Amino acid sequence: MLDIIFASAVYDMGLSVFPTDTYYRYMEIFMRGKDTFASTTKSMEKVINMQLERLTKAG
């Protein structure tokens, strides 16, 4: 049973590391019933990539 649990464990970086920049923005779009996921993703791509670079260099 533990093998199944450990094999299926996931870590949501969008929610855990930078929720303001990703999770909450997507949830706001979803809750308002809009269809702007692609343009929102494109608009924050550069910022998220910079944050990911910083995290990988620090770790």
PQR file with spaces between the fields and no chain letter, atoms N, CA, C, O and H, PARSE charges and radii, in Angstrom:
ATOM       1  N    MET     1       0.822   -1.193    0.000 -0.4000 1.5000
ATOM       2  CA   MET     1       0.000    0.000    0.000 -0.0000 2.0000
ATOM       3  C    MET     1       0.869    1.261    0.000  0.5500 1.7000
ATOM       4  O    MET     1       0.569    2.225   -0.705 -0.5500 1.4000
ATOM       5  N    LEU     2       1.931    1.251    0.783 -0.4000 1.5000
ATOM       6  CA   LEU     2       2.824    2.417    0.807 -0.0000 2.0000
ATOM       7  C    LEU     2       3.484    2.643   -0.548  0.5500 1.7000
ATOM       8  O    LEU     2       3.726    3.785   -0.940 -0.5500 1.4000
ATOM       9  H    LEU     2       2.174    0.468    1.355  0.4000 1.0000
ATOM      10  N    ASP     3       3.776    1.564   -1.261 -0.4000 1.5000
ATOM      11  CA   ASP     3       4.353    1.698   -2.600 -0.0000 2.0000
ATOM      12  C    ASP     3       3.419    2.488   -3.511  0.5500 1.7000
ATOM      13  O    ASP     3       3.870    3.339   -4.278 -0.5500 1.4000
ATOM      14  H    ASP     3       3.579    0.636   -0.942  0.4000 1.0000
ATOM      15  N    ILE     4       2.139    2.213   -3.430 -0.4000 1.5000
ATOM      16  CA   ILE     4       1.155    2.918   -4.256 -0.0000 2.0000
ATOM      17  C    ILE     4       1.096    4.394   -3.857  0.5500 1.7000
ATOM      18  O    ILE     4       1.035    5.272   -4.718 -0.5500 1.4000
ATOM      19  H    ILE     4       1.772    1.522   -2.807  0.4000 1.0000
ATOM      20  N    ILE     5       1.113    4.657   -2.577 -0.4000 1.5000
ATOM      21  CA   ILE     5       1.054    6.043   -2.095 -0.0000 2.0000
ATOM      22  C    ILE     5       2.276    6.827   -2.551  0.5500 1.7000
ATOM      23  O    ILE     5       2.142    7.924   -3.093 -0.5500 1.4000
ATOM      24  H    ILE     5       1.162    3.943   -1.878  0.4000 1.0000
ATOM      25  N    PHE     6       3.461    6.276   -2.336 -0.4000 1.5000
ATOM      26  CA   PHE     6       4.684    6.982   -2.714 -0.0000 2.0000
ATOM      27  C    PHE     6       4.837    7.117   -4.223  0.5500 1.7000
ATOM      28  O    PHE     6       5.379    8.113   -4.702 -0.5500 1.4000
ATOM      29  H    PHE     6       3.569    5.385   -1.895  0.4000 1.0000
ATOM      30  N    ALA     7       4.371    6.139   -4.968 -0.4000 1.5000
ATOM      31  CA   ALA     7       4.474    6.186   -6.429 -0.0000 2.0000
ATOM      32  C    ALA     7       3.531    7.220   -7.034  0.5500 1.7000
ATOM      33  O    ALA     7       3.774    7.711   -8.136 -0.5500 1.4000
ATOM      34  H    ALA     7       3.930    5.330   -4.579  0.4000 1.0000
ATOM      35  N    SER     8       2.466    7.551   -6.327 -0.4000 1.5000
ATOM      36  CA   SER     8       1.500    8.488   -6.885 -0.0000 2.0000
ATOM      37  C    SER     8       1.550    9.868   -6.231  0.5500 1.7000
ATOM      38  O    SER     8       0.699   10.712   -6.511 -0.5500 1.4000
ATOM      39  H    SER     8       2.269    7.152   -5.431  0.4000 1.0000
ATOM      40  N    ALA     9       2.521   10.106   -5.378 -0.4000 1.5000
ATOM      41  CA   ALA     9       2.634   11.406   -4.711 -0.0000 2.0000
ATOM      42  C    ALA     9       3.047   12.476   -5.720  0.5500 1.7000
ATOM      43  O    ALA     9       3.900   12.237   -6.574 -0.5500 1.4000
ATOM      44  H    ALA     9       3.213    9.420   -5.150  0.4000 1.0000
ATOM      45  N    VAL    10       2.443   13.642   -5.618 -0.4000 1.5000
ATOM      46  CA   VAL    10       2.777   14.759   -6.497 -0.0000 2.0000
ATOM      47  C    VAL    10       3.021   16.008   -5.655  0.5500 1.7000
ATOM      48  O    VAL    10       2.571   16.109   -4.514 -0.5500 1.4000
ATOM      49  H    VAL    10       1.749   13.837   -4.925  0.4000 1.0000
ATOM      50  N    TYR    11       3.731   16.937   -6.238 -0.4000 1.5000
ATOM      51  CA   TYR    11       4.023   18.201   -5.579 -0.0000 2.0000
ATOM      52  C    TYR    11       3.589   19.313   -6.515  0.5500 1.7000
ATOM      53  O    TYR    11       4.157   19.464   -7.597 -0.5500 1.4000
ATOM      54  H    TYR    11       4.097   16.855   -7.165  0.4000 1.0000
ATOM      55  N    ASP    12       2.614   20.079   -6.130 -0.4000 1.5000
ATOM      56  CA   ASP    12       2.085   21.145   -6.964 -0.0000 2.0000
ATOM      57  C    ASP    12       2.864   22.426   -6.694  0.5500 1.7000
ATOM      58  O    ASP    12       2.576   23.143   -5.735 -0.5500 1.4000
ATOM      59  H    ASP    12       2.153   19.957   -5.251  0.4000 1.0000
ATOM      60  N    MET    13       3.846   22.710   -7.534 -0.4000 1.5000
ATOM      61  CA   MET    13       4.665   23.911   -7.335 -0.0000 2.0000
ATOM      62  C    MET    13       3.849   25.181   -7.519  0.5500 1.7000
ATOM      63  O    MET    13       4.109   26.182   -6.852 -0.5500 1.4000
ATOM      64  H    MET    13       4.080   22.128   -8.313  0.4000 1.0000
ATOM      65  N    GLY    14       2.883   25.155   -8.400 -0.4000 1.5000
ATOM      66  CA   GLY    14       2.048   26.331   -8.611 -0.0000 2.0000
ATOM      67  C    GLY    14       1.299   26.737   -7.365  0.5500 1.7000
ATOM      68  O    GLY    14       1.120   27.926   -7.102 -0.5500 1.4000
ATOM      69  H    GLY    14       2.673   24.341   -8.941  0.4000 1.0000
ATOM      70  N    LEU    15       0.863   25.767   -6.602 -0.4000 1.5000
ATOM      71  CA   LEU    15       0.130   26.056   -5.373 -0.0000 2.0000
ATOM      72  C    LEU    15       1.068   26.248   -4.189  0.5500 1.7000
ATOM      73  O    LEU    15       0.780   27.051   -3.301 -0.5500 1.4000
ATOM      74  H    LEU    15       1.008   24.801   -6.816  0.4000 1.0000
ATOM      75  N    SER    16       2.180   25.528   -4.161 -0.4000 1.5000
ATOM      76  CA   SER    16       3.067   25.547   -3.006 -0.0000 2.0000
ATOM      77  C    SER    16       4.125   26.642   -3.051  0.5500 1.7000
ATOM      78  O    SER    16       4.439   27.235   -2.019 -0.5500 1.4000
ATOM      79  H    SER    16       2.413   24.875   -4.882  0.4000 1.0000
ATOM      80  N    VAL    17       4.673   26.916   -4.217 -0.4000 1.5000
ATOM      81  CA   VAL    17       5.804   27.835   -4.319 -0.0000 2.0000
ATOM      82  C    VAL    17       5.393   29.245   -4.711  0.5500 1.7000
ATOM      83  O    VAL    17       5.832   30.211   -4.087 -0.5500 1.4000
ATOM      84  H    VAL    17       4.418   26.434   -5.056  0.4000 1.0000
ATOM      85  N    PHE    18       4.570   29.376   -5.720 -0.4000 1.5000
ATOM      86  CA   PHE    18       4.137   30.709   -6.140 -0.0000 2.0000
ATOM      87  C    PHE    18       2.642   30.737   -6.446  0.5500 1.7000
ATOM      88  O    PHE    18       2.243   30.902   -7.599 -0.5500 1.4000
ATOM      89  H    PHE    18       4.214   28.591   -6.227  0.4000 1.0000
ATOM      90  N    PRO    19       1.817   30.576   -5.414 -0.5600 1.5000
ATOM      91  CA   PRO    19       0.373   30.509   -5.641  0.2800 2.0000
ATOM      92  C    PRO    19      -0.235   31.804   -6.164  0.5500 1.7000
ATOM      93  O    PRO    19      -1.203   31.762   -6.924 -0.5500 1.4000
ATOM      94  N    THR    20       0.307   32.942   -5.778 -0.4000 1.5000
ATOM      95  CA   THR    20      -0.248   34.217   -6.237 -0.0000 2.0000
ATOM      96  C    THR    20      -0.083   34.370   -7.733  0.5500 1.7000
ATOM      97  O    THR    20      -0.968   34.901   -8.405 -0.5500 1.4000
ATOM      98  H    THR    20       1.093   32.975   -5.161  0.4000 1.0000
ATOM      99  N    ASP    21       1.046   33.910   -8.266 -0.4000 1.5000
ATOM     100  CA   ASP    21       1.325   34.069   -9.687 -0.0000 2.0000
ATOM     101  C    ASP    21       0.626   33.048  -10.566  0.5500 1.7000
ATOM     102  O    ASP    21       0.442   33.294  -11.758 -0.5500 1.4000
ATOM     103  H    ASP    21       1.764   33.479   -7.720  0.4000 1.0000
ATOM     104  N    THR    22       0.231   31.909  -10.014 -0.4000 1.5000
ATOM     105  CA   THR    22      -0.373   30.884  -10.862 -0.0000 2.0000
ATOM     106  C    THR    22      -1.739   30.436  -10.366  0.5500 1.7000
ATOM     107  O    THR    22      -2.759   30.740  -10.984 -0.5500 1.4000
ATOM     108  H    THR    22       0.381   31.709   -9.046  0.4000 1.0000
ATOM     109  N    TYR    23      -1.759   29.737   -9.287 -0.4000 1.5000
ATOM     110  CA   TYR    23      -2.989   29.088   -8.814 -0.0000 2.0000
ATOM     111  C    TYR    23      -4.152   30.056   -8.671  0.5500 1.7000
ATOM     112  O    TYR    23      -5.233   29.815   -9.207 -0.5500 1.4000
ATOM     113  H    TYR    23      -0.930   29.490   -8.785  0.4000 1.0000
ATOM     114  N    TYR    24      -3.939   31.141   -7.957 -0.4000 1.5000
ATOM     115  CA   TYR    24      -5.039   32.067   -7.701 -0.0000 2.0000
ATOM     116  C    TYR    24      -5.499   32.772   -8.974  0.5500 1.7000
ATOM     117  O    TYR    24      -6.685   33.065   -9.124 -0.5500 1.4000
ATOM     118  H    TYR    24      -3.061   31.337   -7.521  0.4000 1.0000
ATOM     119  N    ARG    25      -4.578   33.046   -9.886 -0.4000 1.5000
ATOM     120  CA   ARG    25      -4.982   33.666  -11.154 -0.0000 2.0000
ATOM     121  C    ARG    25      -5.845   32.722  -11.980  0.5500 1.7000
ATOM     122  O    ARG    25      -6.850   33.135  -12.559 -0.5500 1.4000
ATOM     123  H    ARG    25      -3.614   32.808   -9.764  0.4000 1.0000
ATOM     124  N    TYR    26      -5.447   31.451  -12.033 -0.4000 1.5000
ATOM     125  CA   TYR    26      -6.241   30.475  -12.775 -0.0000 2.0000
ATOM     126  C    TYR    26      -7.593   30.241  -12.110  0.5500 1.7000
ATOM     127  O    TYR    26      -8.606   30.105  -12.796 -0.5500 1.4000
ATOM     128  H    TYR    26      -4.631   31.116  -11.563  0.4000 1.0000
ATOM     129  N    MET    27      -7.614   30.193  -10.796 -0.4000 1.5000
ATOM     130  CA   MET    27      -8.882   29.995  -10.090 -0.0000 2.0000
ATOM     131  C    MET    27      -9.826   31.175  -10.317  0.5500 1.7000
ATOM     132  O    MET    27     -11.037   30.992  -10.442 -0.5500 1.4000
ATOM     133  H    MET    27      -6.791   30.302  -10.239  0.4000 1.0000
ATOM     134  N    GLU    28      -9.276   32.370  -10.368 -0.4000 1.5000
ATOM     135  CA   GLU    28     -10.101   33.552  -10.627 -0.0000 2.0000
ATOM     136  C    GLU    28     -10.740   33.469  -12.014  0.5500 1.7000
ATOM     137  O    GLU    28     -11.923   33.767  -12.179 -0.5500 1.4000
ATOM     138  H    GLU    28      -8.292   32.519  -10.266  0.4000 1.0000
ATOM     139  N    ILE    29      -9.954   33.065  -13.001 -0.4000 1.5000
ATOM     140  CA   ILE    29     -10.479   32.909  -14.359 -0.0000 2.0000
ATOM     141  C    ILE    29     -11.589   31.864  -14.368  0.5500 1.7000
ATOM     142  O    ILE    29     -12.655   32.080  -14.945 -0.5500 1.4000
ATOM     143  H    ILE    29      -8.993   32.823  -12.867  0.4000 1.0000
ATOM     144  N    PHE    30     -11.329   30.741  -13.727 -0.4000 1.5000
ATOM     145  CA   PHE    30     -12.310   29.665  -13.680 -0.0000 2.0000
ATOM     146  C    PHE    30     -13.599   30.107  -12.993  0.5500 1.7000
ATOM     147  O    PHE    30     -14.693   29.857  -13.498 -0.5500 1.4000
ATOM     148  H    PHE    30     -10.463   30.566  -13.259  0.4000 1.0000
ATOM     149  N    MET    31     -13.470   30.759  -11.850 -0.4000 1.5000
ATOM     150  CA   MET    31     -14.645   31.163  -11.077 -0.0000 2.0000
ATOM     151  C    MET    31     -15.484   32.212  -11.811  0.5500 1.7000
ATOM     152  O    MET    31     -16.700   32.271  -11.630 -0.5500 1.4000
ATOM     153  H    MET    31     -12.582   30.963  -11.439  0.4000 1.0000
ATOM     154  N    ARG    32     -14.849   33.024  -12.625 -0.4000 1.5000
ATOM     155  CA   ARG    32     -15.591   34.039  -13.387 -0.0000 2.0000
ATOM     156  C    ARG    32     -16.165   33.488  -14.684  0.5500 1.7000
ATOM     157  O    ARG    32     -16.919   34.172  -15.376 -0.5500 1.4000
ATOM     158  H    ARG    32     -13.861   32.976  -12.773  0.4000 1.0000
ATOM     159  N    GLY    33     -15.802   32.239  -15.014 -0.4000 1.5000
ATOM     160  CA   GLY    33     -16.341   31.606  -16.213 -0.0000 2.0000
ATOM     161  C    GLY    33     -15.765   32.161  -17.502  0.5500 1.7000
ATOM     162  O    GLY    33     -16.415   32.119  -18.547 -0.5500 1.4000
ATOM     163  H    GLY    33     -15.189   31.684  -14.451  0.4000 1.0000
ATOM     164  N    LYS    34     -14.553   32.677  -17.434 -0.4000 1.5000
ATOM     165  CA   LYS    34     -13.926   33.241  -18.633 -0.0000 2.0000
ATOM     166  C    LYS    34     -13.081   32.179  -19.322  0.5500 1.7000
ATOM     167  O    LYS    34     -12.772   31.140  -18.739 -0.5500 1.4000
ATOM     168  H    LYS    34     -14.025   32.711  -16.586  0.4000 1.0000
ATOM     169  N    ASP    35     -12.714   32.452  -20.561 -0.4000 1.5000
ATOM     170  CA   ASP    35     -11.887   31.532  -21.334 -0.0000 2.0000
ATOM     171  C    ASP    35     -10.601   32.239  -21.747  0.5500 1.7000
ATOM     172  O    ASP    35     -10.321   32.400  -22.935 -0.5500 1.4000
ATOM     173  H    ASP    35     -12.965   33.297  -21.034  0.4000 1.0000
ATOM     174  N    THR    36      -9.827   32.658  -20.753 -0.4000 1.5000
ATOM     175  CA   THR    36      -8.582   33.381  -21.037 -0.0000 2.0000
ATOM     176  C    THR    36      -7.362   32.654  -20.479  0.5500 1.7000
ATOM     177  O    THR    36      -6.352   33.286  -20.168 -0.5500 1.4000
ATOM     178  H    THR    36     -10.054   32.527  -19.788  0.4000 1.0000
ATOM     179  N    PHE    37      -7.449   31.330  -20.350 -0.4000 1.5000
ATOM     180  CA   PHE    37      -6.344   30.560  -19.788 -0.0000 2.0000
ATOM     181  C    PHE    37      -5.079   30.670  -20.626  0.5500 1.7000
ATOM     182  O    PHE    37      -3.989   30.837  -20.079 -0.5500 1.4000
ATOM     183  H    PHE    37      -8.269   30.816  -20.603  0.4000 1.0000
ATOM     184  N    ALA    38      -5.206   30.580  -21.934 -0.4000 1.5000
ATOM     185  CA   ALA    38      -4.034   30.624  -22.813 -0.0000 2.0000
ATOM     186  C    ALA    38      -3.341   31.983  -22.750  0.5500 1.7000
ATOM     187  O    ALA    38      -2.117   32.047  -22.639 -0.5500 1.4000
ATOM     188  H    ALA    38      -6.092   30.444  -22.379  0.4000 1.0000
ATOM     189  N    SER    39      -4.105   33.061  -22.820 -0.4000 1.5000
ATOM     190  CA   SER    39      -3.478   34.386  -22.787 -0.0000 2.0000
ATOM     191  C    SER    39      -2.892   34.693  -21.410  0.5500 1.7000
ATOM     192  O    SER    39      -1.866   35.366  -21.311 -0.5500 1.4000
ATOM     193  H    SER    39      -5.100   33.010  -22.911  0.4000 1.0000
ATOM     194  N    THR    40      -3.530   34.210  -20.355 -0.4000 1.5000
ATOM     195  CA   THR    40      -2.996   34.400  -19.008 -0.0000 2.0000
ATOM     196  C    THR    40      -1.684   33.640  -18.849  0.5500 1.7000
ATOM     197  O    THR    40      -0.719   34.168  -18.296 -0.5500 1.4000
ATOM     198  H    THR    40      -4.363   33.663  -20.435  0.4000 1.0000
ATOM     199  N    THR    41      -1.649   32.416  -19.330 -0.4000 1.5000
ATOM     200  CA   THR    41      -0.431   31.609  -19.259 -0.0000 2.0000
ATOM     201  C    THR    41       0.695   32.289  -20.018  0.5500 1.7000
ATOM     202  O    THR    41       1.821   32.363  -19.524 -0.5500 1.4000
ATOM     203  H    THR    41      -2.433   31.987  -19.779  0.4000 1.0000
ATOM     204  N    LYS    42       0.407   32.780  -21.200 -0.4000 1.5000
ATOM     205  CA   LYS    42       1.417   33.466  -22.004 -0.0000 2.0000
ATOM     206  C    LYS    42       1.914   34.726  -21.300  0.5500 1.7000
ATOM     207  O    LYS    42       3.107   35.026  -21.345 -0.5500 1.4000
ATOM     208  H    LYS    42      -0.507   32.720  -21.601  0.4000 1.0000
ATOM     209  N    SER    43       1.024   35.459  -20.658 -0.4000 1.5000
ATOM     210  CA   SER    43       1.417   36.716  -20.017 -0.0000 2.0000
ATOM     211  C    SER    43       2.310   36.499  -18.797  0.5500 1.7000
ATOM     212  O    SER    43       3.094   37.384  -18.452 -0.5500 1.4000
ATOM     213  H    SER    43       0.055   35.215  -20.621  0.4000 1.0000
ATOM     214  N    MET    44       2.210   35.350  -18.140 -0.4000 1.5000
ATOM     215  CA   MET    44       3.027   35.133  -16.947 -0.0000 2.0000
ATOM     216  C    MET    44       4.169   34.148  -17.180  0.5500 1.7000
ATOM     217  O    MET    44       4.872   33.787  -16.236 -0.5500 1.4000
ATOM     218  H    MET    44       1.573   34.632  -18.420  0.4000 1.0000
ATOM     219  N    GLU    45       4.360   33.714  -18.408 -0.4000 1.5000
ATOM     220  CA   GLU    45       5.391   32.732  -18.737 -0.0000 2.0000
ATOM     221  C    GLU    45       6.792   33.198  -18.351  0.5500 1.7000
ATOM     222  O    GLU    45       7.547   32.428  -17.759 -0.5500 1.4000
ATOM     223  H    GLU    45       3.788   34.007  -19.175  0.4000 1.0000
ATOM     224  N    LYS    46       7.151   34.417  -18.667 -0.4000 1.5000
ATOM     225  CA   LYS    46       8.489   34.919  -18.394 -0.0000 2.0000
ATOM     226  C    LYS    46       8.773   34.969  -16.885  0.5500 1.7000
ATOM     227  O    LYS    46       9.850   34.571  -16.440 -0.5500 1.4000
ATOM     228  H    LYS    46       6.537   35.043  -19.148  0.4000 1.0000
ATOM     229  N    VAL    47       7.820   35.452  -16.119 -0.4000 1.5000
ATOM     230  CA   VAL    47       7.988   35.565  -14.668 -0.0000 2.0000
ATOM     231  C    VAL    47       8.139   34.186  -14.030  0.5500 1.7000
ATOM     232  O    VAL    47       9.005   33.985  -13.178 -0.5500 1.4000
ATOM     233  H    VAL    47       6.946   35.776  -16.480  0.4000 1.0000
ATOM     234  N    ILE    48       7.309   33.247  -14.436 -0.4000 1.5000
ATOM     235  CA   ILE    48       7.363   31.895  -13.876 -0.0000 2.0000
ATOM     236  C    ILE    48       8.681   31.218  -14.242  0.5500 1.7000
ATOM     237  O    ILE    48       9.287   30.556  -13.400 -0.5500 1.4000
ATOM     238  H    ILE    48       6.606   33.410  -15.128  0.4000 1.0000
ATOM     239  N    ASN    49       9.127   31.376  -15.478 -0.4000 1.5000
ATOM     240  CA   ASN    49      10.403   30.784  -15.881 -0.0000 2.0000
ATOM     241  C    ASN    49      11.567   31.367  -15.083  0.5500 1.7000
ATOM     242  O    ASN    49      12.485   30.633  -14.716 -0.5500 1.4000
ATOM     243  H    ASN    49       8.634   31.914  -16.162  0.4000 1.0000
ATOM     244  N    MET    50      11.548   32.662  -14.811 -0.4000 1.5000
ATOM     245  CA   MET    50      12.602   33.273  -13.996 -0.0000 2.0000
ATOM     246  C    MET    50      12.569   32.717  -12.579  0.5500 1.7000
ATOM     247  O    MET    50      13.620   32.443  -12.000 -0.5500 1.4000
ATOM     248  H    MET    50      10.803   33.258  -15.109  0.4000 1.0000
ATOM     249  N    GLN    51      11.393   32.551  -12.020 -0.4000 1.5000
ATOM     250  CA   GLN    51      11.273   31.998  -10.674 -0.0000 2.0000
ATOM     251  C    GLN    51      11.755   30.550  -10.621  0.5500 1.7000
ATOM     252  O    GLN    51      12.417   30.145   -9.665 -0.5500 1.4000
ATOM     253  H    GLN    51      10.539   32.774  -12.490  0.4000 1.0000
ATOM     254  N    LEU    52      11.423   29.778  -11.646 -0.4000 1.5000
ATOM     255  CA   LEU    52      11.883   28.392  -11.699 -0.0000 2.0000
ATOM     256  C    LEU    52      13.401   28.324  -11.814  0.5500 1.7000
ATOM     257  O    LEU    52      14.023   27.467  -11.186 -0.5500 1.4000
ATOM     258  H    LEU    52      10.886   30.108  -12.422  0.4000 1.0000
ATOM     259  N    GLU    53      14.005   29.199  -12.595 -0.4000 1.5000
ATOM     260  CA   GLU    53      15.466   29.235  -12.700 -0.0000 2.0000
ATOM     261  C    GLU    53      16.103   29.537  -11.349  0.5500 1.7000
ATOM     262  O    GLU    53      17.071   28.889  -10.952 -0.5500 1.4000
ATOM     263  H    GLU    53      13.500   29.895  -13.105  0.4000 1.0000
ATOM     264  N    ARG    54      15.555   30.522  -10.649 -0.4000 1.5000
ATOM     265  CA   ARG    54      16.078   30.877   -9.327 -0.0000 2.0000
ATOM     266  C    ARG    54      15.976   29.712   -8.362  0.5500 1.7000
ATOM     267  O    ARG    54      16.906   29.454   -7.598 -0.5500 1.4000
ATOM     268  H    ARG    54      14.769   31.049  -10.972  0.4000 1.0000
ATOM     269  N    LEU    55      14.856   29.007   -8.390 -0.4000 1.5000
ATOM     270  CA   LEU    55      14.662   27.879   -7.497 -0.0000 2.0000
ATOM     271  C    LEU    55      15.628   26.737   -7.796  0.5500 1.7000
ATOM     272  O    LEU    55      16.159   26.112   -6.878 -0.5500 1.4000
ATOM     273  H    LEU    55      14.100   29.216   -9.010  0.4000 1.0000
ATOM     274  N    THR    56      15.856   26.465   -9.076 -0.4000 1.5000
ATOM     275  CA   THR    56      16.761   25.365   -9.421 -0.0000 2.0000
ATOM     276  C    THR    56      18.202   25.694   -9.108  0.5500 1.7000
ATOM     277  O    THR    56      18.976   24.801   -8.766 -0.5500 1.4000
ATOM     278  H    THR    56      15.425   26.973   -9.822  0.4000 1.0000
ATOM     279  N    LYS    57      18.580   26.955   -9.216 -0.4000 1.5000
ATOM     280  CA   LYS    57      19.943   27.370   -8.870 -0.0000 2.0000
ATOM     281  C    LYS    57      20.153   27.343   -7.364  0.5500 1.7000
ATOM     282  O    LYS    57      21.245   27.015   -6.900 -0.5500 1.4000
ATOM     283  H    LYS    57      17.950   27.681   -9.493  0.4000 1.0000
ATOM     284  N    ALA    58      19.128   27.682   -6.596 -0.4000 1.5000
ATOM     285  CA   ALA    58      19.239   27.731   -5.138 -0.0000 2.0000
ATOM     286  C    ALA    58      19.281   26.336   -4.527  0.5500 1.7000
ATOM     287  O    ALA    58      19.877   26.136   -3.469 -0.5500 1.4000
ATOM     288  H    ALA    58      18.241   27.949   -6.973  0.4000 1.0000
ATOM     289  N    GLY    59      18.656   25.384   -5.187 -0.4000 1.5000
ATOM     290  CA   GLY    59      18.507   24.058   -4.602 -0.0000 2.0000
ATOM     291  C    GLY    59      19.603   23.158   -4.957  0.5500 1.7000
ATOM     292  O    GLY    59      19.614   22.002   -4.535 -0.5500 1.4000
ATOM     293  H    GLY    59      18.172   25.547   -6.046  0.4000 1.0000
